[in-house]
């Protein structure tokens, strides 16, 4: 009788899956772990502190970090909105105050008070180039050929406000004896029909008016002041 040696079972060659293939598969099937919750709890991922935590715990930690960042961004947006609303309210109040002023002197006095009260201004100066006026207020009217206006030519020509640290010469021209106390300032062009001039707002705080800060509200302020001054001056002529 012959003996038949049974054939050895066929061995399957082991298949090696690379990390890149696993990553690609999971990216294509992000819901893979929905039906593999037990596996999800078994997985361990590195943590910045050096300890190993479950994937679920790690994902929760990442979500919490993300939520904190989003909450911080939301808080910043809400604060900006509140600040903008407060600025709108202050400009509105300043507009009403200027409308109540019946004369040029009263208007300039009300403007100075409002800028002190609502915008924390320490020094306020107005220079009118056009029209030519007579006023008991010293230094209010500046002839168009005044050499000092060359210092502010760019603001007058572009019609855009400027903020920053004043040059001593600029500060002296605008604020006179108070120049040494002005550590930052805003220059606001005053332009309306028949009116051309400058509004200078000085601060003892070096960080109050910084180069590059938003100028939208200063532009609005300039428009309000210009319109009121132009109206009063036209009535006086």
matplotlib code that plots the C-alpha trace (Angstrom):
import matplotlib.pyplot as plt

x = [0.0, 1.4, 1.4, 0.1, 1.7, -0.9, 0.0, 1.0, -1.6, -0.8, 0.7, -0.5, 2.2, 1.8, 0.7, 2.3, 0.3, 2.3, 1.4, 0.7, -1.8, -3.5, -3.6, -5.0, -7.7, -8.8, -8.9, -11.1, -13.3, -13.6, -16.6, -14.6, -14.6, -18.3, -18.8, -15.5, -15.9, -14.1, -11.1, -11.3, -10.9, -7.9, -5.9, -3.2, -1.8, 1.1, 0.4, 2.6, 3.2, 4.8, 2.0, -0.2, -4.0, -6.9, -7.8, -11.2, -9.5, -7.1, -9.8, -11.8, -8.7, -8.2, -11.8, -11.6, -8.5, -10.3, -13.3, -11.2, -9.6, -12.9, -14.4, -11.4, -11.8, -15.5, -14.8, -12.4, -15.0, -17.7, -15.3, -14.5, -18.2, -18.8, -16.0, -17.3, -20.8, -19.4, -17.5, -20.7, -22.5, -19.7, -19.7, -23.5, -23.3, -20.6, -22.7, -25.7, -23.5, -22.0, -25.5, -26.6, -23.7, -24.9, -21.6, -18.1, -16.6, -19.3, -18.7, -14.9, -15.5, -18.0, -15.7, -12.8, -15.0, -16.4, -13.0, -11.8, -15.0, -15.7, -12.3, -9.8, -8.1, -5.6, -5.0, -7.2, -6.3, -8.2, -6.6, -8.7, -7.0, -10.1, -12.1, -10.3, -11.9, -11.4, -11.6, -10.5, -9.2, -5.5, -4.0, -7.4, -7.0, -3.8, -3.1, -2.8, 0.8, 1.9, 5.2, 4.1, 1.4, 4.1, 4.6, 1.1, 0.9, 0.3, -2.7, -4.2, -3.7, -4.8, -7.7, -6.8, -6.2, -2.8, -1.8, 1.5, 4.2, 4.6, 7.9, 8.8, 8.4, 5.0, 3.9, 5.2, 3.2, 0.0, 0.1, 2.4, 3.5, 1.8, 4.0, 6.3, 3.3, 2.1, 3.4, 1.0, -1.4, -4.0, -4.3, -7.7, -8.2, -11.2, -12.7, -16.1, -17.6, -15.8, -13.8, -10.3, -8.4, -6.9, -8.0, -5.1, -5.9, -3.0, -2.5, 0.0, -0.3, 2.3, 0.1, -3.1, -2.7, -0.5, 0.6, -1.4, -4.5, -7.9, -8.8, -12.5, -13.9, -11.4, -12.6, -16.2, -15.2, -13.6, -16.7, -19.0, -16.7, -16.1, -19.8, -20.7, -17.9, -18.7, -22.3, -21.5, -18.9, -21.3, -23.9, -21.4, -20.4]
y = [0.0, 3.3, 6.2, 9.5, 12.4, 15.2, 18.4, 21.2, 23.9, 26.8, 29.7, 33.2, 35.7, 38.3, 41.7, 44.7, 47.9, 51.1, 54.0, 56.2, 53.7, 53.6, 57.4, 57.6, 55.1, 56.9, 60.2, 58.6, 57.0, 59.5, 57.6, 54.4, 54.5, 55.0, 51.2, 50.5, 52.2, 49.5, 50.0, 53.7, 53.4, 51.1, 53.4, 55.5, 58.7, 60.9, 63.8, 66.9, 66.0, 62.7, 60.5, 58.3, 58.9, 57.4, 58.8, 59.9, 61.7, 63.4, 64.5, 65.9, 67.8, 69.2, 70.2, 72.0, 73.9, 74.8, 75.9, 78.1, 79.7, 80.3, 81.8, 84.1, 85.2, 85.8, 87.8, 90.0, 90.5, 91.4, 93.9, 95.6, 95.8, 97.4, 99.8, 100.8, 101.3, 103.5, 105.6, 106.0, 107.2, 109.7, 111.1, 111.4, 113.3, 115.5, 116.3, 117.3, 119.5, 121.3, 121.8, 123.5, 126.0, 129.2, 131.0, 130.2, 130.8, 128.6, 125.9, 125.8, 125.8, 122.9, 121.0, 121.3, 120.2, 117.2, 116.0, 116.2, 114.6, 111.9, 111.2, 111.8, 114.6, 116.7, 119.4, 120.6, 123.1, 124.3, 126.1, 127.6, 128.3, 129.2, 131.3, 134.3, 135.4, 137.8, 136.2, 137.2, 133.6, 133.9, 131.7, 130.5, 131.8, 130.9, 132.5, 130.0, 131.2, 130.6, 128.7, 126.5, 124.9, 123.1, 120.8, 119.5, 119.6, 115.9, 115.8, 118.9, 117.5, 113.9, 114.8, 111.8, 111.9, 111.1, 109.7, 109.3, 110.9, 114.6, 116.1, 118.9, 121.5, 120.2, 120.1, 123.7, 125.0, 123.3, 123.4, 126.3, 126.3, 122.9, 121.2, 119.4, 117.7, 116.2, 112.6, 111.5, 113.3, 113.1, 115.5, 115.7, 117.7, 120.0, 120.1, 121.3, 123.6, 126.9, 125.6, 124.3, 123.7, 121.4, 119.9, 118.7, 116.5, 116.0, 113.5, 113.1, 109.3, 108.2, 105.2, 107.1, 107.9, 105.5, 105.3, 102.7, 102.8, 102.9, 106.3, 105.8, 107.5, 110.4, 110.9, 111.0, 113.5, 115.7, 115.7, 116.7, 119.5, 120.7, 120.9, 122.8, 125.3, 125.8, 126.5, 129.1, 130.8, 131.0, 132.6, 135.2, 136.4]
z = [0.0, -1.0, 1.4, 0.1, 1.7, 2.1, 0.5, 2.9, 3.0, 0.7, 2.6, 1.8, 1.5, 4.3, 3.0, 4.5, 4.6, 4.9, 7.2, 4.1, 2.9, 6.3, 6.3, 2.8, 3.6, 6.8, 4.9, 2.2, 4.9, 7.8, 9.2, 9.6, 13.4, 13.6, 13.7, 15.4, 18.7, 20.7, 18.4, 18.7, 22.5, 22.1, 19.9, 21.5, 20.1, 21.3, 23.5, 23.8, 27.5, 26.4, 27.7, 25.5, 25.5, 23.7, 20.3, 21.7, 24.6, 22.2, 19.8, 22.7, 23.9, 20.3, 20.1, 23.4, 22.3, 19.0, 20.9, 23.2, 20.2, 18.5, 21.7, 22.0, 18.4, 19.0, 22.2, 20.2, 17.5, 20.0, 21.7, 18.4, 17.7, 21.2, 20.7, 17.3, 18.6, 21.4, 18.8, 16.8, 19.9, 20.7, 17.2, 17.3, 20.6, 19.2, 16.1, 18.3, 20.5, 17.5, 16.0, 19.2, 19.0, 17.4, 16.7, 15.5, 19.0, 20.6, 18.1, 18.6, 22.4, 22.1, 19.8, 22.3, 25.2, 23.3, 22.2, 25.8, 27.2, 24.6, 22.9, 25.8, 23.9, 25.9, 23.3, 20.4, 17.7, 14.6, 11.7, 9.0, 5.7, 3.6, 3.7, 5.0, 8.3, 11.1, 14.6, 18.1, 18.5, 18.1, 15.3, 14.0, 10.5, 8.6, 5.2, 2.3, 1.7, 5.3, 5.2, 8.2, 6.1, 4.0, 7.1, 6.6, 2.8, 2.3, 4.7, 3.0, -0.5, 0.1, 2.5, 4.6, 8.4, 9.9, 13.2, 14.9, 16.9, 16.0, 14.9, 17.4, 14.7, 13.7, 17.3, 18.0, 15.0, 16.0, 19.8, 20.7, 24.3, 24.9, 22.2, 24.7, 26.2, 23.0, 22.6, 19.9, 17.7, 15.0, 12.0, 10.5, 7.3, 7.3, 3.8, 2.7, 0.2, 0.7, 3.7, 4.0, 7.2, 9.8, 13.1, 15.4, 18.3, 20.7, 23.5, 26.4, 25.8, 23.2, 22.2, 21.9, 18.2, 16.3, 12.7, 10.9, 13.2, 11.7, 10.4, 9.5, 12.5, 12.3, 8.7, 9.9, 12.7, 10.1, 7.9, 10.8, 12.0, 8.4, 7.6, 10.7, 10.4, 6.7, 7.5, 10.2, 8.0, 5.1, 7.3, 8.6, 5.1]

ax = plt.figure().add_subplot(projection="3d")
ax.plot(x, y, z, "-o")
ax.set_aspect("equal")
plt.show()
